[in-house]
């Protein structure tokens, strides 16, 4: 379908929703909310279409003025200059509309579960995992999001073997979904007396948080084990069997939770993480079915991929998926500079999807 055909269809749907909402049975709040959400999503698109149509009408008027034999030379020159400005603006608006019309990821508006695990590199990897968590924590603060630590396994020297947190707010998953993968750090550890640069890594997984209606989990599909929680080095931190290990038997997914003293609270947190992992698992199956092994330019987000390197000696950060290098390591790790990386990844993803849609 041509762009013009797509735009006409959007305008027609927007008008249809307006009529349906005015005639809707308000007792069916769920249906009304669904229509209202779609209407709100289409409104900025319709506004952009209106801008494009107005620009095209102005261009037609200018052409008529230029072709009119009664128009004097000075007026024609002004009309030609103005027409050129409009012609320069039109492709920009059309590109903006094509991006707005790209199919939305249904999970973009969701909250997210963030999982960070130390990889190769021993204690240094654990410290880097802590650096990454602080980066995302600060980034969340800058966006007005809420961060809740769900579980954490400390290395005892300020690092993390693993940390899992929920991040809630507006468009969390949309902004963080390209962060999944292997993050590599190159720096001189504080414990390194010879000043040699070491390389270590941590894995990041960002999962859209599932709602109860998304994932139905049958009790018979779960094996729930309880055990006594323990701290670093095996030190007992609890005298009751409050820690929870939940195994989802059909997929083999395992979630453990021991941060709370209450077994009930640990189970609730573990189920949130399990739902998110199952939701992502189902999304992955659907994407594979739709696109086989097709990869977009920003990579698949698979956790086995090395996606980014943080080089401390050179103050440099490189995202390998899009060849982006910034000499703003400190700003990125403070969360302030991360938007520049996220915006570049989002733009590249949009460009790749536009190319596939062409």
C-alpha positions as semicolon CSV with decimal commas, in nm:
position;residue;x (nm);y (nm);z (nm)
1;X;0,000;0,000;0,000
2;X;0,123;0,349;-0,085
3;X;0,205;0,598;0,191
4;X;-0,096;0,808;0,088
5;X;-0,322;0,505;0,120
6;X;-0,186;0,427;0,468
7;X;-0,238;0,788;0,578
8;X;-0,598;0,792;0,454
9;X;-0,665;0,470;0,643
10;X;-0,527;0,621;0,967
11;X;-0,746;0,932;0,931
12;X;-1,054;0,716;0,863
13;X;-0,982;0,497;1,167
14;X;-0,932;0,806;1,387
15;X;-1,274;0,942;1,280
16;X;-1,433;0,600;1,332
17;X;-1,295;0,578;1,686
18;X;-1,423;0,927;1,764
19;X;-1,774;0,820;1,659
20;X;-1,755;0,488;1,845
21;X;-1,639;0,659;2,165
22;X;-1,922;0,912;2,152
23;X;-2,175;0,630;2,115
24;X;-2,005;0,381;2,348
25;X;-2,177;0,207;2,637
26;X;-1,986;0,354;2,933
27;X;-2,065;0,049;3,143
28;X;-1,811;-0,144;2,935
29;X;-1,511;0,042;3,073
30;X;-1,257;-0,206;2,935
31;X;-1,374;-0,162;2,574
32;X;-1,387;0,216;2,613
33;X;-1,036;0,225;2,759
34;X;-0,906;0,019;2,464
35;X;-1,066;0,256;2,211
36;X;-0,944;0,559;2,403
37;X;-0,586;0,426;2,404
38;X;-0,591;0,363;2,027
39;X;-0,744;0,707;1,966
40;X;-0,472;0,873;2,176
41;X;-0,199;0,684;1,985
42;X;-0,341;0,789;1,646
43;X;-0,398;1,157;1,738
44;X;-0,033;1,272;1,692
45;X;-0,019;1,077;1,364
46;X;-0,332;1,252;1,238
47;X;-0,182;1,588;1,343
48;X;0,131;1,513;1,137
49;X;-0,086;1,406;0,841
50;X;-0,275;1,736;0,868
51;X;0,056;1,925;0,861
52;X;0,165;1,735;0,550
53;X;-0,169;1,794;0,371
54;X;-0,154;2,167;0,453
55;X;0,201;2,185;0,319
56;X;0,092;2,014;-0,003
57;X;-0,201;2,257;-0,044
58;X;0,034;2,553;0,006
59;X;0,267;2,408;-0,260
60;X;-0,022;2,378;-0,507
61;X;-0,117;2,743;-0,446
62;X;0,243;2,854;-0,503
63;X;0,262;2,654;-0,828
64;X;-0,057;2,823;-0,946
65;X;0,091;3,163;-0,861
66;X;0,415;3,086;-1,048
67;X;0,226;2,961;-1,357
68;X;-0,006;3,264;-1,361
69;X;0,101;3,498;-1,641
70;X;-0,021;3,801;-1,443
71;X;0,224;3,737;-1,155
72;X;0,513;3,986;-1,161
73;X;0,879;3,871;-1,148
74;X;0,939;3,975;-0,788
75;X;0,633;3,783;-0,664
76;X;0,735;3,479;-0,872
77;X;1,084;3,483;-0,721
78;X;0,935;3,492;-0,370
79;X;0,697;3,207;-0,458
80;X;0,981;2,995;-0,601
81;X;1,188;3,046;-0,283
82;X;0,894;2,958;-0,059
83;X;0,810;2,654;-0,273
84;X;1,166;2,527;-0,232
85;X;1,135;2,554;0,146
86;X;0,815;2,350;0,136
87;X;0,974;2,087;-0,091
88;X;1,264;2,057;0,156
89;X;1,024;2,006;0,449
90;X;0,797;1,750;0,282
91;X;1,041;1,451;0,285
92;X;1,115;1,515;0,655
93;X;0,745;1,503;0,746
94;X;0,692;1,193;0,529
95;X;0,987;1,020;0,699
96;X;0,847;1,114;1,040
97;X;0,509;0,968;0,942
98;X;0,663;0,645;0,812
99;X;0,834;0,600;1,149
100;X;0,510;0,676;1,335
101;X;0,332;0,413;1,122
102;X;0,582;0,137;1,198
103;X;0,419;-0,149;1,394
104;X;0,456;-0,088;1,766
105;X;0,618;-0,343;1,993
106;X;0,328;-0,435;2,221
107;X;0,569;-0,446;2,515
108;X;0,718;-0,096;2,468
109;X;0,492;0,074;2,722
110;X;0,552;-0,192;2,989
111;X;0,760;-0,185;3,302
112;X;1,072;-0,401;3,294
113;X;1,263;-0,659;3,496
114;X;1,637;-0,585;3,484
115;X;1,878;-0,874;3,547
116;X;2,255;-0,816;3,570
117;X;2,502;-1,098;3,628
118;X;2,880;-1,094;3,664
119;X;3,051;-1,284;3,384
120;X;3,415;-1,365;3,323
121;X;3,666;-1,170;3,529
122;X;3,617;-1,273;3,892
123;X;3,580;-0,992;4,147
124;X;3,633;-0,728;3,878
125;X;3,331;-0,861;3,688
126;X;3,123;-0,829;4,005
127;X;3,234;-0,469;4,051
128;X;3,149;-0,395;3,689
129;X;2,802;-0,549;3,740
130;X;2,757;-0,300;4,026
131;X;2,871;-0,015;3,796
132;X;2,611;-0,116;3,539
133;X;2,334;-0,135;3,797
134;X;2,419;0,214;3,926
135;X;2,415;0,340;3,566
136;X;2,062;0,208;3,509
137;X;1,952;0,323;3,854
138;X;2,072;0,677;3,783
139;X;1,919;0,668;3,432
140;X;1,587;0,565;3,585
141;X;1,603;0,855;3,833
142;X;1,665;1,101;3,550
143;X;1,352;0,969;3,373
144;X;1,138;0,972;3,685
145;X;1,112;0,593;3,699
146;X;1,095;0,381;4,014
147;X;1,355;0,111;4,083
148;X;1,287;-0,175;4,324
149;X;1,562;-0,428;4,398
150;X;1,401;-0,772;4,396
151;X;1,706;-0,982;4,478
152;X;2,079;-0,931;4,503
153;X;2,377;-1,157;4,556
154;X;2,674;-0,953;4,674
155;X;3,041;-1,039;4,627
156;X;3,118;-0,881;4,963
157;X;3,355;-0,616;4,819
158;X;3,096;-0,384;4,668
159;X;3,016;-0,595;4,364
160;X;2,730;-0,822;4,259
161;X;2,728;-1,181;4,143
162;X;2,370;-1,111;4,038
163;X;2,113;-0,837;4,092
164;X;1,752;-0,833;3,975
165;X;1,534;-0,522;3,991
166;X;1,198;-0,404;3,861
167;X;1,184;-0,065;3,690
168;X;0,845;0,102;3,654
169;X;0,745;0,418;3,473
170;X;0,657;0,548;3,130
171;X;0,796;0,357;2,827
172;X;1,057;0,177;3,038
173;X;1,093;-0,128;2,813
174;X;1,100;0,087;2,497
175;X;1,403;0,275;2,630
176;X;1,591;-0,021;2,780
177;X;1,514;-0,315;2,549
178;X;1,836;-0,279;2,347
179;X;2,050;-0,312;2,663
180;X;2,025;-0,693;2,670
181;X;2,356;-0,862;2,594
182;X;2,716;-0,894;2,709
183;X;2,876;-0,572;2,833
184;X;3,256;-0,576;2,842
185;X;3,485;-0,355;3,050
186;X;3,854;-0,282;2,999
187;X;4,030;-0,116;3,294
188;X;4,305;-0,148;3,553
189;X;4,159;-0,312;3,866
190;X;4,231;-0,134;4,197
191;X;4,398;-0,454;4,319
192;X;4,633;-0,470;4,017
193;X;4,977;-0,348;4,128
194;X;5,142;-0,372;3,784
195;X;4,889;-0,140;3,619
196;X;4,783;-0,394;3,356
197;X;4,448;-0,348;3,184
198;X;4,209;-0,637;3,251
199;X;3,902;-0,734;3,050
200;X;3,591;-0,863;3,224
201;X;3,224;-0,883;3,145
202;X;2,870;-0,882;3,278
203;X;2,544;-0,989;3,115
204;X;2,234;-0,773;3,111
205;X;1,881;-0,894;3,042
206;X;1,586;-0,656;3,016
207;X;1,249;-0,832;3,018
208;X;0,907;-0,669;2,977
209;X;0,712;-0,724;3,296
210;X;0,416;-0,953;3,237
211;X;0,069;-0,905;3,376
212;X;-0,143;-1,186;3,516
213;X;-0,359;-1,187;3,203
214;X;-0,054;-1,233;2,977
215;X;0,076;-1,554;3,124
216;X;-0,145;-1,822;3,275
217;X;0,063;-2,051;3,496
218;X;-0,095;-2,374;3,614
219;X;-0,004;-2,491;3,966
220;X;0,078;-2,837;3,835
221;X;0,345;-2,683;3,609
222;X;0,540;-2,556;3,910
223;X;0,773;-2,724;4,154
224;X;0,823;-2,506;4,461
225;X;1,112;-2,580;4,697
226;X;1,177;-2,395;5,022
227;X;1,509;-2,373;5,198
228;X;1,693;-2,167;5,455
229;X;1,832;-1,838;5,322
230;X;2,205;-1,779;5,358
231;X;2,439;-1,485;5,313
232;X;2,792;-1,451;5,171
233;X;3,019;-1,739;5,262
234;X;2,730;-1,957;5,374
235;X;2,654;-1,743;5,679
236;X;2,295;-1,805;5,788
237;X;2,075;-1,498;5,766
238;X;1,750;-1,672;5,847
239;X;1,641;-1,938;6,090
240;X;1,332;-2,038;5,891
241;X;1,284;-2,194;5,549
242;X;1,175;-1,866;5,387
243;X;1,384;-1,886;5,068
244;X;1,198;-2,001;4,757
245;X;1,305;-2,188;4,445
246;X;1,037;-2,214;4,174
247;X;1,089;-2,440;3,873
248;X;0,859;-2,410;3,573
249;X;0,850;-2,772;3,461
250;X;0,744;-2,728;3,092
251;X;1,032;-2,489;3,015
252;X;1,285;-2,572;3,286
253;X;1,305;-2,205;3,392
254;X;1,421;-2,167;3,754
255;X;1,378;-1,861;3,977
256;X;1,513;-1,827;4,330
257;X;1,431;-1,557;4,585
258;X;1,557;-1,518;4,940
259;X;1,586;-1,144;5,012
260;X;1,265;-1,121;5,216
261;X;1,218;-1,280;5,559
262;X;0,866;-1,379;5,459
263;X;0,824;-1,690;5,245
264;X;0,503;-1,538;5,104
265;X;0,685;-1,221;4,989
266;X;0,970;-1,423;4,839
267;X;0,721;-1,635;4,645
268;X;0,540;-1,324;4,514
269;X;0,867;-1,171;4,392
270;X;0,981;-1,499;4,236
271;X;0,651;-1,529;4,047
272;X;0,692;-1,174;3,906
273;X;1,033;-1,267;3,769
274;X;0,905;-1,602;3,638
275;X;0,613;-1,435;3,458
276;X;0,851;-1,187;3,294
277;X;1,084;-1,464;3,178
278;X;0,795;-1,673;3,043
279;X;0,648;-1,369;2,867
280;X;0,984;-1,301;2,701
281;X;1,014;-1,671;2,615
282;X;0,673;-1,661;2,443
283;X;0,764;-1,338;2,262
284;X;1,081;-1,503;2,137
285;X;0,888;-1,802;2,001
286;X;0,645;-1,569;1,820
287;X;0,928;-1,364;1,671
288;X;1,107;-1,678;1,554
289;X;0,789;-1,802;1,390
290;X;0,733;-1,470;1,213
291;X;1,088;-1,398;1,107
292;X;1,283;-1,727;1,133
293;X;1,644;-1,631;1,209
294;X;1,627;-1,280;1,063
295;X;1,845;-1,032;1,247
296;X;1,795;-0,658;1,252
297;X;2,090;-0,419;1,232
298;X;2,095;-0,372;1,609
299;X;2,134;-0,746;1,667
300;X;1,900;-0,995;1,822
301;X;1,960;-0,884;2,180
302;X;2,075;-1,236;2,261
303;X;2,268;-1,244;2,585
304;X;2,554;-1,436;2,418
305;X;2,635;-1,133;2,201
306;X;2,899;-0,883;2,306
307;X;2,713;-0,560;2,250
308;X;2,922;-0,290;2,416
309;X;3,271;-0,216;2,549
310;X;3,353;0,032;2,825
311;X;3,721;0,130;2,794
312;X;3,836;0,321;3,103
313;X;4,197;0,407;2,998
314;X;4,064;0,586;2,689
315;X;3,739;0,713;2,847
316;X;3,557;0,550;2,559
317;X;3,235;0,353;2,514
318;X;3,166;0,158;2,193
319;X;2,840;-0,007;2,093
320;X;2,948;-0,279;1,850
321;X;2,603;-0,333;1,695
322;X;2,592;0,007;1,529
323;X;2,959;0,107;1,537
324;X;2,891;0,397;1,774
325;X;3,189;0,527;1,974
326;X;3,157;0,805;2,232
327;X;3,435;0,953;2,443
328;X;3,189;1,013;2,726
329;X;3,242;0,709;2,945
330;X;3,188;0,890;3,275
331;X;2,868;1,062;3,156
332;X;2,727;0,734;3,026
333;X;2,806;0,548;3,349
334;X;2,642;0,833;3,542
335;X;2,328;0,773;3,340
336;X;2,339;1,122;3,185
337;X;2,493;1,013;2,854
338;X;2,299;0,688;2,810
339;X;2,015;0,858;2,620
340;X;2,254;0,933;2,333
341;X;2,329;0,561;2,297
342;X;1,963;0,458;2,336
343;X;1,850;0,717;2,078
344;X;2,109;0,595;1,827
345;X;2,001;0,232;1,873
346;X;1,633;0,326;1,838
347;X;1,701;0,526;1,520
348;X;1,900;0,238;1,371
349;X;1,622;-0,005;1,454
350;X;1,364;0,225;1,290
351;X;1,582;0,258;0,978
352;X;1,621;-0,120;0,954
353;X;1,246;-0,176;0,988
354;X;1,170;0,096;0,732
355;X;1,407;-0,077;0,488
356;X;1,228;-0,410;0,547
357;X;0,892;-0,241;0,496
358;X;0,999;-0,075;0,169
